[in-house]
Amino acid sequence: MKIGYMDNNCYVMHGEGSSEAIIIDPSDEGEMILSELKKRGLTPSFVLITHAHYDHIGATAFLQKAGAKVFMHVADSPIVQWSNEMKGTPFFKVDKNLNDGEVLDIANLKTQVIHTPGHSPGGVCFLVDGSLFTGDTLFKENVGRSDLPMGNFAELKKSIQEKLFTLDDETKVYPGHGGMSSIGHEKKFNPYVKFNA
């Protein structure tokens, strides 16, 4: 679902037979997210944060109060502080620090964590059954900014080429903004990080 003033993509998923919802990057409008979950018969159980820029975490504290556990990479803790100072984003407690390569077994889904620093130091992508949720690391024929605090383009390019472009070409890419793509498409057509460029 698209939410917030920056048209963020907020993703909701759950495994077969589970009423627990995983919410990826709840940028804003917590009440609307809860309403959508209720329509589907789901409860807000887990919030997975790709990175802690304010336009991706605005409803995190709200959903945590509604019962969700929050998972984030510890290296983005300073970004949470920056987001609060910039936009007054409410603080939240991180229930689990994410580690590169670990597999989360939650909501009847196995979700692999891929640490992809560059857009932010603790940026991560989530790989679930052939679908990759990339936050602001990788967009359709574009990449995330690296000129924000603690961003680094060399790291971003390395993360994409060495960790994402090694995935199967058929892997679907679901970014934090804009439309979906695939790893194969980005390897051929992304002007910022062409494969082996």
VENFENTA-V856520 format. One record per residue. N is the residue number from 1. PHI is phi in whole degrees, -180 to 180 (NA if undefined). OMEGA is omega in degrees with one decimal (none if undefined). Layout:
n: {N,N}
phi: {PHI,PHI}
omega: {OMEGA,OMEGA}
This chain:
n: {1,2,3,4,5,6,7,8,9,10,11,12,13,14,15,16,17,18,19,20,21,22,23,24,25,26,27,28,29,30,31,32,33,34,35,36,37,38,39,40,41,42,43,44,45,46,47,48,49,50,51,52,53,54,55,56,57,58,59,60,61,62,63,64,65,66,67,68,69,70,71,72,73,74,75,76,77,78,79,80,81,82,83,84,85,86,87,88,89,90,91,92,93,94,95,96,97,98,99,100,101,102,103,104,105,106,107,108,109,110,111,112,113,114,115,116,117,118,119,120,121,122,123,124,125,126,127,128,129,130,131,132,133,134,135,136,137,138,139,140,141,142,143,144,145,146,147,148,149,150,151,152,153,154,155,156,157,158,159,160,161,162,163,164,165,166,167,168,169,170,171,172,173,174,175,176,177,178,179,180,181,182,183,184,185,186,187,188,189,190,191,192,193,194,195,196,197}
phi: {NA,-92,-142,86,-74,-106,51,-74,-88,-108,-107,-122,-146,-160,-82,-59,83,-109,-100,-83,-102,-103,-112,-99,57,-77,-71,-172,55,-57,-61,-67,-63,-61,-62,-66,-63,-60,-59,-93,72,-114,-114,-77,-103,-140,-114,-107,-107,-73,-167,-102,-65,-55,-79,-118,-127,-56,-102,-63,-62,-61,-70,-65,-65,-85,117,-78,-93,-107,-116,-155,-78,-62,-67,-94,-57,-65,-72,-60,-62,-61,-63,-66,-68,-76,-130,70,-60,-60,-72,-141,-96,-84,-82,-146,-84,-83,-124,-57,88,-72,-116,-86,-109,-136,53,59,-134,-105,-120,-88,-96,-123,-75,-131,-65,143,-69,-148,-65,-107,-61,-136,-117,-120,-106,-131,50,82,-118,-117,-99,-105,55,-107,-74,-137,-114,-67,57,-160,-136,-72,-65,-125,-99,-85,-51,71,-82,-156,-66,-61,-66,-61,-62,-63,-59,-68,-70,-92,-113,-95,-74,-90,-77,-57,-57,-81,-58,-79,-109,-114,-86,-76,-143,81,-88,-77,-150,-146,-62,-60,-63,-68,-62,-87,-119,-78,-70,-88,-143,-57,-58,62,-75}
omega: {177.3,-179.7,176.8,-175.5,177.5,178.5,177.9,171.0,173.7,-175.1,175.8,179.2,175.9,179.1,179.7,177.9,-180.0,174.5,177.1,-180.0,168.8,178.2,178.7,176.0,176.0,-168.7,-173.3,170.3,-178.5,179.4,179.7,177.9,178.8,178.6,179.2,178.0,-179.3,178.1,-178.0,-178.8,-176.8,175.4,179.3,-172.5,-175.8,170.3,176.2,-176.2,177.1,175.1,-166.3,172.7,-170.0,-178.1,178.3,-173.0,-170.8,-178.2,-176.2,-179.3,178.7,-178.9,176.6,176.8,178.3,173.8,-177.3,171.6,-173.4,179.6,-178.3,174.8,-173.7,-177.7,177.4,177.9,176.8,179.3,174.7,178.5,179.3,179.6,177.5,-179.6,-176.9,-170.9,-180.0,179.5,-177.0,176.8,177.4,178.3,175.1,-178.4,179.0,173.1,-177.2,178.7,179.8,175.3,-179.3,178.2,177.8,177.0,-175.8,177.1,-179.0,175.5,173.3,-174.0,179.7,178.9,177.7,-179.8,-176.0,-179.7,178.7,173.2,170.2,-174.8,-178.5,179.4,177.2,169.5,-179.1,179.9,-178.0,171.9,176.0,177.0,-176.2,179.4,-164.7,-178.0,178.3,175.6,-175.0,175.4,172.9,178.7,178.7,176.3,179.1,177.5,175.1,-178.4,175.2,-178.7,176.8,174.0,-178.1,-174.9,179.6,177.4,-179.6,180.0,178.5,179.2,-177.7,-175.7,-173.4,-176.7,-177.7,-178.0,173.6,176.2,179.2,-179.7,-177.4,179.9,179.7,-178.8,177.3,-174.6,179.6,176.8,175.0,-174.5,-177.8,179.5,175.0,178.2,179.5,179.4,-177.7,177.3,-178.7,-165.0,-179.9,-173.7,-176.4,-174.1,177.8,-176.6,-178.7,178.5,none}
